[in-house]
């Protein structure tokens, strides 16, 4: 089948879905949009990976979601659950996982994205001489005038000692299903949000050991909130070189940290003996025994890795081949060099990790999805691929702030309960 559309979005995660909503809202007909993903439904990978953590509340605030208005989740939750105490947690009014997911499904239904979704595993992207795009799978070719790459994260990172084929080693960021395990000795390697939440979720069913190379570190966010807005994404940053931007992003990120709530829950679990914490590095796993660098050994029936993603460019061979065939500009680190509106080539746009040299260290987060979609749509005059004049019409679209930062500040004033942003010394998530 050779399907022709005005827009193709490659990736149906939070970034791809939010961009689809923005495009539809801007006037792109539903019939001229296709959202592609190898998984069976939109948000499938996000949902499967987060559900296994038994997450109570999101790390991000209620104004960070896939709806268009920054207030849509707040309005949905208030309508269905009433008082914020019923559906959110401090600080910054973080929504419960259940409410966040329910709101996602409402957004998908509101924009009828099931009609635009197309299960599709892209194997090749070709830019034709006339500037149109061909996206090819094993048995289909899709064609479009515009293509957005919302390809998600790189593959999960496996330590050198961890076998990818051992049936007792499981990566928490892998799409492979986890086995049902009860009354066993399990070990979680990595004590960031993923590892800590999984350890807590398993503590009532198994004997849990948490191994981390450094003591627990509490931060409410994984980067200073100033990166949501112009305080950090300022002229100095935007005019710096790609090498300087990469160094800034690396320094701004705070991986392996946990927010206040998870930290308190984990400390309580440690005090009660439900979870054991060892500050050391894993070195070897064989015969149901984990050996640490210190030489300590202990039984481990199942080993769970919370070691993050590979530090490579997202998109794998698909993006590698596109760069080579089309001669797309990349920085020394290999990431795209784009226009301020995230256009990598005429009609070709990026979001998520591929956009981080432009957006900064929060590009991969939910707020990064919102910022990227807004920049892309604001830079379009639909049908011509020319820049249009921005027309701010709500708190998110002002020239003085960007999505999330203004909304986070205004959230408190809407409820007569001011929200403070400590951008100098942020509490990390």
VOPAGU-2260 file (C-alpha; in pm, 1 decimal, decimal comma):
REM VOPAGU-2260
SITE   aa  ch    i         X         Y         Z
SITE  UNK   A    0       0,0       0,0       0,0
SITE  UNK   A    1     123,9     350,9     -85,5
SITE  UNK   A    2     -52,9     590,6     153,3
SITE  UNK   A    3     -15,8     966,4      97,7
SITE  UNK   A    4     -60,2    1218,5     377,7
SITE  UNK   A    5      20,2    1581,2     445,9
SITE  UNK   A    6     184,9    1484,4     776,7
SITE  UNK   A    7     349,1    1171,2     912,7
SITE  UNK   A    8     460,3    1152,9    1275,7
SITE  UNK   A    9     698,4     867,5    1345,4
SITE  UNK   A   10     636,0     767,9    1707,4
SITE  UNK   A   11     312,7     750,5    1910,2
SITE  UNK   A   12     451,9     818,3    2255,5
SITE  UNK   A   13     383,9    1131,6    2459,4
SITE  UNK   A   14     583,1    1349,3    2217,7
SITE  UNK   A   15     425,0    1219,1    1899,7
SITE  UNK   A   16      70,7    1225,6    2038,0
SITE  UNK   A   17     100,6    1579,7    2171,7
SITE  UNK   A   18     242,5    1702,9    1840,4
SITE  UNK   A   19     -46,8    1535,1    1658,6
SITE  UNK   A   20    -295,4    1722,6    1879,9
SITE  UNK   A   21    -118,4    2052,5    1815,4
SITE  UNK   A   22    -124,2    1996,2    1438,8
SITE  UNK   A   23    -491,5    1901,6    1437,8
SITE  UNK   A   24    -573,4    2205,9    1647,1
SITE  UNK   A   25    -382,1    2426,7    1402,2
SITE  UNK   A   26    -592,0    2309,8    1109,2
SITE  UNK   A   27    -431,4    1995,4     970,4
SITE  UNK   A   28    -723,4    1768,4     868,2
SITE  UNK   A   29    -742,0    1437,9    1052,9
SITE  UNK   A   30    -754,0    1264,5     714,4
SITE  UNK   A   31    -415,2    1416,9     626,9
SITE  UNK   A   32    -232,1    1298,7     939,8
SITE  UNK   A   33     -89,4     957,8    1027,3
SITE  UNK   A   34      83,3     873,1    1355,3
SITE  UNK   A   35     306,9     569,7    1313,7
SITE  UNK   A   36     436,9     331,0    1576,5
SITE  UNK   A   37     551,2     -30,8    1586,5
SITE  UNK   A   38     350,6     -90,7    1903,0
SITE  UNK   A   39     -19,5    -183,7    1888,0
SITE  UNK   A   40    -169,2     139,0    2029,5
SITE  UNK   A   41     -72,8     501,5    2100,1
SITE  UNK   A   42     119,4     544,7    2427,7
SITE  UNK   A   43     165,4     166,5    2449,3
SITE  UNK   A   44     533,5     171,9    2548,2
SITE  UNK   A   45     489,3     459,4    2796,4
SITE  UNK   A   46     200,7     278,9    2962,2
SITE  UNK   A   47     367,5     -62,1    2980,8
SITE  UNK   A   48     693,0      73,9    3125,3
SITE  UNK   A   49     530,5     301,0    3383,4
SITE  UNK   A   50     265,4      52,9    3494,7
SITE  UNK   A   51     529,8    -195,4    3610,5
SITE  UNK   A   52     663,2      63,6    3856,9
SITE  UNK   A   53     332,4      92,3    4042,8
SITE  UNK   A   54     385,8     467,9    4024,5
SITE  UNK   A   55     174,6     667,0    4266,5
SITE  UNK   A   56     231,6    1019,3    4134,7
SITE  UNK   A   57     420,1    1170,6    3846,5
SITE  UNK   A   58     740,0    1358,9    3906,8
SITE  UNK   A   59     616,4    1651,9    3699,1
SITE  UNK   A   60     344,7    1903,0    3776,0
SITE  UNK   A   61     -19,9    1901,1    3665,6
SITE  UNK   A   62      45,3    2149,2    3382,7
SITE  UNK   A   63     273,8    1900,9    3206,9
SITE  UNK   A   64      64,4    1657,4    3003,9
SITE  UNK   A   65     -37,1    1586,8    2643,4
SITE  UNK   A   66    -345,7    1812,0    2628,0
SITE  UNK   A   67    -326,5    2152,3    2462,7
SITE  UNK   A   68    -431,5    2393,8    2734,4
SITE  UNK   A   69    -192,3    2383,0    3031,5
SITE  UNK   A   70    -503,1    2368,4    3249,9
SITE  UNK   A   71    -676,9    2073,9    3081,2
SITE  UNK   A   72    -554,6    1807,5    3325,1
SITE  UNK   A   73    -636,8    2033,2    3619,5
SITE  UNK   A   74    -986,6    2088,8    3480,7
SITE  UNK   A   75   -1036,3    1717,9    3409,5
SITE  UNK   A   76    -922,4    1615,6    3756,8
SITE  UNK   A   77   -1129,3    1882,1    3930,5
SITE  UNK   A   78   -1440,6    1777,6    3738,6
SITE  UNK   A   79   -1398,6    1406,2    3813,2
SITE  UNK   A   80   -1222,7    1403,9    4151,5
SITE  UNK   A   81   -1287,7    1742,2    4310,3
SITE  UNK   A   82   -1038,6    1872,6    4564,6
SITE  UNK   A   83    -672,7    1849,5    4456,4
SITE  UNK   A   84    -600,5    1646,8    4771,5
SITE  UNK   A   85    -800,5    1366,3    4607,6
SITE  UNK   A   86    -581,6    1338,3    4298,6
SITE  UNK   A   87    -249,5    1517,0    4345,0
SITE  UNK   A   88      50,7    1539,2    4575,6
SITE  UNK   A   89     288,3    1820,3    4674,5
SITE  UNK   A   90     507,4    1985,8    4574,6
SITE  UNK   A   91     380,7    2161,2    4260,6
SITE  UNK   A   92      53,7    1964,6    4252,0
SITE  UNK   A   93     183,4    1647,0    4089,0
SITE  UNK   A   94    -103,0    1438,3    3944,4
SITE  UNK   A   95    -160,8    1076,9    4037,2
SITE  UNK   A   96     -56,6     826,7    3774,1
SITE  UNK   A   97    -418,1     711,2    3732,7
SITE  UNK   A   98    -547,5    1064,7    3671,2
SITE  UNK   A   99    -264,1    1140,4    3429,7
SITE  UNK   A  100    -344,3     824,6    3231,6
SITE  UNK   A  101    -718,3     892,6    3230,5
SITE  UNK   A  102    -650,7    1240,1    3096,8
SITE  UNK   A  103    -431,2    1092,5    2823,4
SITE  UNK   A  104    -715,7     867,4    2708,9
SITE  UNK   A  105    -954,3    1161,8    2709,3
SITE  UNK   A  106    -715,1    1360,2    2487,8
SITE  UNK   A  107    -678,0    1066,7    2248,3
SITE  UNK   A  108   -1055,7    1040,7    2224,6
SITE  UNK   A  109   -1110,0    1415,4    2190,8
SITE  UNK   A  110    -880,7    1435,4    1888,3
SITE  UNK   A  111    -993,6    1097,8    1746,9
SITE  UNK   A  112    -633,4     988,0    1720,0
SITE  UNK   A  113    -732,2     623,2    1684,0
SITE  UNK   A  114    -830,2     719,3    1328,8
SITE  UNK   A  115    -484,9     864,7    1263,5
SITE  UNK   A  116    -288,0     583,4    1428,2
SITE  UNK   A  117    -118,7     334,4    1199,1
SITE  UNK   A  118      81,2      41,1    1330,5
SITE  UNK   A  119     397,7      53,4    1128,7
SITE  UNK   A  120     762,4     -41,8    1177,5
SITE  UNK   A  121     970,3     200,9     974,6
SITE  UNK   A  122    1280,7      55,6     814,1
SITE  UNK   A  123    1386,7     335,3     581,2
SITE  UNK   A  124    1323,0     704,4     518,9
SITE  UNK   A  125    1387,7     859,6     179,2
SITE  UNK   A  126    1372,9    1228,1      89,2
SITE  UNK   A  127    1273,1    1254,0    -277,3
SITE  UNK   A  128    1401,2    1515,6    -518,5
SITE  UNK   A  129    1078,7    1714,5    -483,2
SITE  UNK   A  130    1121,0    1727,0    -103,0
SITE  UNK   A  131     850,1    1476,4     -15,3
SITE  UNK   A  132     920,1    1188,2     221,3
SITE  UNK   A  133     887,9     814,0     174,9
SITE  UNK   A  134     872,3     607,9     493,5
SITE  UNK   A  135     911,6     240,7     416,4
SITE  UNK   A  136     839,6     -77,7     608,5
SITE  UNK   A  137     875,9    -436,3     491,8
SITE  UNK   A  138     544,1    -427,6     305,5
SITE  UNK   A  139     427,0     -63,5     294,4
SITE  UNK   A  140     541,8     273,8     167,8
SITE  UNK   A  141     394,9     590,7     314,9
SITE  UNK   A  142     442,5     931,4     153,1
SITE  UNK   A  143     408,4    1278,8     301,6
SITE  UNK   A  144     499,3    1642,5     254,7
SITE  UNK   A  145     600,7    1676,3     620,0
SITE  UNK   A  146     761,7    1428,6     858,3
SITE  UNK   A  147     817,5    1460,4    1232,9
SITE  UNK   A  148    1057,9    1227,1    1411,7
SITE  UNK   A  149     929,2    1146,8    1762,5
SITE  UNK   A  150    1132,9     829,0    1792,7
SITE  UNK   A  151    1167,0     809,9    2170,1
SITE  UNK   A  152    1473,9     703,1    2363,3
SITE  UNK   A  153    1780,6     500,3    2263,7
SITE  UNK   A  154    1788,9     132,1    2369,9
SITE  UNK   A  155    1815,8      42,1    2740,0
SITE  UNK   A  156    2171,2      41,9    2871,2
SITE  UNK   A  157    2305,7    -292,3    2989,5
SITE  UNK   A  158    2622,9    -291,9    3203,0
SITE  UNK   A  159    2908,7    -486,1    3045,6
SITE  UNK   A  160    2870,7    -771,2    3297,2
SITE  UNK   A  161    2495,5    -816,3    3236,2
SITE  UNK   A  162    2388,0   -1070,2    2976,1
SITE  UNK   A  163    2104,7    -966,4    2746,3
SITE  UNK   A  164    1997,6   -1328,2    2706,3
SITE  UNK   A  165    1997,1   -1443,9    3070,0
SITE  UNK   A  166    1628,1   -1515,0    3149,0
SITE  UNK   A  167    1684,5   -1395,4    3506,9
SITE  UNK   A  168    1818,3   -1051,7    3409,0
SITE  UNK   A  169    1548,3    -800,3    3323,6
SITE  UNK   A  170    1584,0    -438,3    3217,9
SITE  UNK   A  171    1307,3    -219,1    3356,1
SITE  UNK   A  172    1317,7       4,0    3046,3
SITE  UNK   A  173    1292,9    -284,0    2799,3
SITE  UNK   A  174     957,0    -346,9    2632,1
SITE  UNK   A  175     990,6    -717,4    2707,0
SITE  UNK   A  176     731,4    -831,4    2964,3
SITE  UNK   A  177     853,9    -899,5    3315,7
SITE  UNK   A  178     787,6   -1237,2    3477,8
SITE  UNK   A  179     557,7   -1268,4    3776,8
SITE  UNK   A  180     788,4   -1323,8    4073,9
SITE  UNK   A  181     687,8   -1376,2    4436,1
SITE  UNK   A  182     867,6   -1482,6    4753,7
SITE  UNK   A  183    1206,9   -1457,3    4586,0
SITE  UNK   A  184    1537,6   -1282,3    4643,6
SITE  UNK   A  185    1545,2   -1000,8    4390,3
SITE  UNK   A  186    1798,5    -726,2    4334,1
SITE  UNK   A  187    1744,4    -390,4    4166,1
SITE  UNK   A  188    2057,7    -223,9    4025,0
SITE  UNK   A  189    2017,9     152,4    4008,0
SITE  UNK   A  190    1845,4     381,8    4255,6
SITE  UNK   A  191    1701,8     660,4    4043,5
SITE  UNK   A  192    1326,2     701,1    4012,7
SITE  UNK   A  193    1281,7     382,3    3810,2
SITE  UNK   A  194    1483,0     160,0    4043,5
SITE  UNK   A  195    1347,1     311,0    4363,9
SITE  UNK   A  196     983,0     288,9    4256,8
SITE  UNK   A  197    1021,5     -69,7    4137,1
SITE  UNK   A  198    1193,0    -170,5    4460,5
SITE  UNK   A  199     906,7     -21,4    4660,2
SITE  UNK   A  200     649,8    -193,7    4439,0
SITE  UNK   A  201     815,5    -531,0    4494,0
SITE  UNK   A  202     880,3    -496,7    4867,8
SITE  UNK   A  203     550,0    -653,7    4969,6
SITE  UNK   A  204     600,6    -958,7    4745,4
SITE  UNK   A  205     973,5   -1031,0    4751,8
SITE  UNK   A  206    1292,5    -986,4    4950,0
SITE  UNK   A  207    1438,3    -678,3    4783,3
SITE  UNK   A  208    1796,4    -554,0    4769,3
SITE  UNK   A  209    1870,5    -220,5    4604,3
SITE  UNK   A  210    2225,3    -173,7    4476,3
SITE  UNK   A  211    2342,0     176,4    4387,2
SITE  UNK   A  212    2690,0     315,6    4318,3
SITE  UNK   A  213    2623,6     626,5    4528,0
SITE  UNK   A  214    2410,9     717,2    4830,9
SITE  UNK   A  215    2049,2     813,1    4769,9
SITE  UNK   A  216    2017,6    1164,5    4634,0
SITE  UNK   A  217    1697,3    1364,6    4667,5
SITE  UNK   A  218    1597,4    1614,7    4399,2
SITE  UNK   A  219    1244,9    1700,4    4290,7
SITE  UNK   A  220    1336,2    1747,6    3924,1
SITE  UNK   A  221    1589,1    1587,6    3692,6
SITE  UNK   A  222    1704,0    1932,6    3577,3
SITE  UNK   A  223    1662,2    2285,8    3706,9
SITE  UNK   A  224    1309,4    2409,8    3620,1
SITE  UNK   A  225    1465,1    2720,6    3469,8
SITE  UNK   A  226    1530,4    2508,2    3159,7
SITE  UNK   A  227    1157,1    2504,6    3091,7
SITE  UNK   A  228    1169,9    2874,3    3010,1
SITE  UNK   A  229    1392,9    3156,5    2891,8
SITE  UNK   A  230    1586,4    3200,0    3214,4
SITE  UNK   A  231    1820,2    2920,8    3104,5
SITE  UNK   A  232    1723,6    2874,1    2737,7
SITE  UNK   A  233    1848,1    3227,2    2683,1
SITE  UNK   A  234    2053,3    3409,4    2423,4
SITE  UNK   A  235    2377,3    3287,7    2576,3
SITE  UNK   A  236    2264,2    2926,0    2537,6
SITE  UNK   A  237    2106,5    2957,9    2192,8
SITE  UNK   A  238    2411,7    3136,1    2052,0
SITE  UNK   A  239    2665,3    2897,3    2203,2
SITE  UNK   A  240    2834,4    2630,4    1993,1
SITE  UNK   A  241    2705,4    2275,0    1969,1
SITE  UNK   A  242    2996,7    2156,8    2182,0
SITE  UNK   A  243    2913,9    2414,6    2447,9
SITE  UNK   A  244    2546,2    2317,5    2439,3
SITE  UNK   A  245    2630,7    1950,7    2485,3
SITE  UNK   A  246    2851,1    2033,1    2783,9
SITE  UNK   A  247    2575,2    2250,9    2932,4
SITE  UNK   A  248    2314,9    1974,3    2890,8
SITE  UNK   A  249    2543,8    1718,7    3049,2
SITE  UNK   A  250    2613,0    1943,9    3345,9
SITE  UNK   A  251    2246,9    2038,7    3393,2
SITE  UNK   A  252    2111,3    1687,1    3414,2
SITE  UNK   A  253    2092,8    1513,8    3748,3
SITE  UNK   A  254    2051,3    1142,4    3670,8
SITE  UNK   A  255    1999,8     881,5    3938,3
SITE  UNK   A  256    1808,5    1108,6    4175,3
SITE  UNK   A  257    1466,4    1064,9    4336,1
SITE  UNK   A  258    1204,3    1314,6    4442,6
SITE  UNK   A  259    1108,0    1389,5    4800,7
SITE  UNK   A  260     808,5    1159,5    4814,4
SITE  UNK   A  261     985,4     851,5    4675,7
SITE  UNK   A  262    1287,3     926,6    4894,3
SITE  UNK   A  263    1068,2     934,6    5207,2
SITE  UNK   A  264     891,9     611,0    5109,3
SITE  UNK   A  265    1221,4     439,3    5039,0
SITE  UNK   A  266    1376,8     552,0    5366,9
SITE  UNK   A  267    1072,4     415,4    5549,3
SITE  UNK   A  268    1108,1      83,9    5366,8
SITE  UNK   A  269    1476,5      68,8    5459,2
SITE  UNK   A  270    1400,8     144,7    5824,3
SITE  UNK   A  271    1136,1    -126,9    5838,7
SITE  UNK   A  272    1358,7    -384,1    5670,7
SITE  UNK   A  273    1135,1    -424,3    5364,3
SITE  UNK   A  274    1419,7    -311,6    5138,6
SITE  UNK   A  275    1795,0    -348,4    5185,7
SITE  UNK   A  276    2026,5     -84,0    5039,2
SITE  UNK   A  277    2388,0    -152,7    4939,9
SITE  UNK   A  278    2609,3     127,3    4810,7
SITE  UNK   A  279    2841,9     -55,5    4574,7
SITE  UNK   A  280    2874,0    -152,0    4209,9
SITE  UNK   A  281    2759,1    -482,3    4066,2
SITE  UNK   A  282    3034,4    -676,7    3892,7
SITE  UNK   A  283    2904,8   -1021,7    3797,9
SITE  UNK   A  284    2586,2   -1228,2    3797,8
SITE  UNK   A  285    2588,3   -1604,1    3755,1
SITE  UNK   A  286    2425,8   -1908,7    3910,7
SITE  UNK   A  287    2168,0   -1691,5    4088,7
SITE  UNK   A  288    2443,7   -1507,3    4273,0
SITE  UNK   A  289    2531,8   -1138,3    4240,9
SITE  UNK   A  290    2892,2   -1034,7    4305,6
SITE  UNK   A  291    2974,8    -671,7    4383,2
SITE  UNK   A  292    3300,1    -487,9    4313,5
SITE  UNK   A  293    3381,5    -503,5    4683,8
SITE  UNK   A  294    3369,8    -883,3    4666,0
SITE  UNK   A  295    3040,1    -912,9    4851,7
SITE  UNK   A  296    2817,2   -1191,0    4722,6
SITE  UNK   A  297    2453,9   -1274,5    4793,6
SITE  UNK   A  298    2174,6   -1485,9    4641,1
SITE  UNK   A  299    1965,9   -1325,8    4369,5
SITE  UNK   A  300    1686,7   -1517,2    4198,3
SITE  UNK   A  301    1605,4   -1231,9    3959,9
SITE  UNK   A  302    1807,5    -923,1    3873,4
SITE  UNK   A  303    1637,9    -601,5    3755,6
SITE  UNK   A  304    1837,9    -328,2    3583,8
SITE  UNK   A  305    1740,3      36,2    3629,8
SITE  UNK   A  306    2047,9     163,3    3448,5
SITE  UNK   A  307    1885,3     404,6    3206,8
SITE  UNK   A  308    1923,5     430,5    2832,4
SITE  UNK   A  309    2228,2     417,4    2608,6
SITE  UNK   A  310    2399,0     754,3    2568,5
SITE  UNK   A  311    2353,5     749,2    2192,4
SITE  UNK   A  312    2143,0     943,2    1945,5
SITE  UNK   A  313    1780,3     822,1    1938,2
SITE  UNK   A  314    1646,2     659,2    1624,2
SITE  UNK   A  315    1911,9     395,4    1568,7
SITE  UNK   A  316    1994,0     280,7    1216,6
SITE  UNK   A  317    1683,8     449,1    1075,0
SITE  UNK   A  318    1811,1     796,1    1165,1
SITE  UNK   A  319    2174,9     702,2    1096,6
SITE  UNK   A  320    2090,6     607,8     738,3
SITE  UNK   A  321    1873,2     915,6     686,4
SITE  UNK   A  322    2157,2    1143,2     796,1
SITE  UNK   A  323    2395,7     974,2     557,4
SITE  UNK   A  324    2162,9     959,6     257,5
SITE  UNK   A  325    2026,9    1313,3     293,6
SITE  UNK   A  326    2341,3    1481,4     426,0
SITE  UNK   A  327    2157,0    1622,2     727,8
SITE  UNK   A  328    2354,6    1856,9     956,0
SITE  UNK   A  329    2466,4    1713,6    1288,8
SITE  UNK   A  330    2679,8    1840,8    1575,2
SITE  UNK   A  331    3005,7    1673,4    1680,4
SITE  UNK   A  332    2802,4    1470,8    1930,8
SITE  UNK   A  333    2593,3    1337,9    1639,9
SITE  UNK   A  334    2266,9    1512,8    1731,6
SITE  UNK   A  335    2065,0    1723,3    1486,6
SITE  UNK   A  336    2140,0    2087,4    1423,2
SITE  UNK   A  337    1798,7    2241,8    1361,7
SITE  UNK   A  338    1634,7    2578,1    1312,0
SITE  UNK   A  339    1487,7    2744,8    1623,3
SITE  UNK   A  340    1156,0    2583,9    1524,3
SITE  UNK   A  341    1310,1    2235,0    1519,5
SITE  UNK   A  342    1319,7    2199,0    1141,7
SITE  UNK   A  343    1609,3    1973,2    1045,5
SITE  UNK   A  344    1548,2    1996,3     671,7
SITE  UNK   A  345    1256,8    2141,8     471,8
SITE  UNK   A  346     948,2    1962,2     602,0
SITE  UNK   A  347    1146,8    1746,5     846,7
SITE  UNK   A  348    1102,3    1811,4    1220,7
SITE  UNK   A  349    1230,6    1657,7    1543,1
SITE  UNK   A  350    1114,7    1631,1    1901,4
SITE  UNK   A  351    1237,3    1451,6    2212,7
SITE  UNK   A  352    1604,9    1367,8    2242,7
SITE  UNK   A  353    1671,3    1464,4    1881,0
SITE  UNK   A  354    1572,2    1821,8    1971,3
SITE  UNK   A  355    1783,1    1862,9    2283,0
SITE  UNK   A  356    2055,6    2085,2    2139,0
SITE  UNK   A  357    1779,9    2337,0    2065,7
SITE  UNK   A  358    1556,9    2282,5    2370,2
SITE  UNK   A  359    1817,5    2197,3    2633,3
SITE  UNK   A  360    1821,1    1927,5    2902,2
SITE  UNK   A  361    1441,0    1897,3    2943,8
SITE  UNK   A  362    1384,3    1807,8    2576,7
SITE  UNK   A  363    1305,2    1442,5    2653,3
SITE  UNK   A  364    1056,4    1519,8    2930,9
SITE  UNK   A  365     682,5    1586,3    2905,3
SITE  UNK   A  366     748,4    1958,5    2918,4
SITE  UNK   A  367     993,0    1907,5    2631,8
SITE  UNK   A  368     714,5    1747,5    2428,7
SITE  UNK   A  369     499,2    2055,1    2486,0
SITE  UNK   A  370     777,3    2299,8    2400,7
SITE  UNK   A  371     875,2    2111,3    2085,4
SITE  UNK   A  372     520,9    2084,0    1950,5
SITE  UNK   A  373     455,7    2451,7    2013,3
SITE  UNK   A  374     776,5    2554,5    1836,2
SITE  UNK   A  375     704,5    2333,1    1537,2
SITE  UNK   A  376     345,8    2451,3    1492,8
SITE  UNK   A  377     431,3    2815,6    1559,6
SITE  UNK   A  378     692,9    2795,6    1285,7
SITE  UNK   A  379     448,7    2670,2    1026,7
SITE  UNK   A  380     227,9    2834,1     774,3
SITE  UNK   A  381      47,7    2515,1     690,6
SITE  UNK   A  382      80,6    2400,6     331,9
SITE  UNK   A  383     381,2    2621,7     255,8
SITE  UNK   A  384     641,9    2524,0     518,3
SITE  UNK   A  385     715,5    2893,1     570,3
SITE  UNK   A  386     750,4    3068,9     901,0
SITE  UNK   A  387     446,9    3255,8    1027,4
SITE  UNK   A  388     420,2    3531,3    1285,3
SITE  UNK   A  389     362,6    3394,3    1632,9
SITE  UNK   A  390      29,0    3487,4    1784,7
SITE  UNK   A  391      35,8    3442,5    2161,8
SITE  UNK   A  392    -312,9    3387,5    2299,0
SITE  UNK   A  393    -269,0    3208,3    2628,1
SITE  UNK   A  394     -15,4    3192,5    2913,7
SITE  UNK   A  395     187,4    2926,0    2732,8
SITE  UNK   A  396     231,2    3125,6    2414,8
SITE  UNK   A  397     361,1    3453,4    2550,1
SITE  UNK   A  398     693,9    3583,7    2428,3
SITE  UNK   A  399     813,4    3610,8    2786,0
SITE  UNK   A  400     772,1    3249,4    2890,8
SITE  UNK   A  401     752,2    2902,1    2747,0
SITE  UNK   A  402     521,7    2606,0    2818,0
SITE  UNK   A  403     522,7    2485,7    3172,0
SITE  UNK   A  404     729,6    2761,1    3331,4
SITE  UNK   A  405     453,7    3021,7    3303,3
SITE  UNK   A  406     183,3    2765,9    3369,7
SITE  UNK   A  407     363,7    2636,7    3676,4
SITE  UNK   A  408     390,2    2991,5    3809,5
SITE  UNK   A  409      28,0    3071,3    3728,5
SITE  UNK   A  410    -106,0    2746,3    3870,1
SITE  UNK   A  411     -73,2    2882,6    4220,4
SITE  UNK   A  412    -242,8    3212,6    4142,5
SITE  UNK   A  413    -540,9    3028,0    3993,0
SITE  UNK   A  414    -590,8    2850,9    4320,6
SITE  UNK   A  415    -484,2    3130,8    4555,5
SITE  UNK   A  416    -203,8    2901,3    4656,1
SITE  UNK   A  417     120,3    3039,7    4514,1
SITE  UNK   A  418     368,5    2793,1    4372,2
SITE  UNK   A  419     731,2    2882,3    4427,4
SITE  UNK   A  420     999,9    2787,8    4180,3
SITE  UNK   A  421    1342,3    2753,1    4336,0
SITE  UNK   A  422    1545,5    2771,0    4020,8
SITE  UNK   A  423    1875,2    2839,9    4193,3
SITE  UNK   A  424    1882,1    2519,6    4398,8
SITE  UNK   A  425    1605,3    2298,0    4254,5
SITE  UNK   A  426    1468,7    1994,7    4429,2
SITE  UNK   A  427    1518,6    1720,6    4177,1
SITE  UNK   A  428    1267,2    1463,4    4064,4
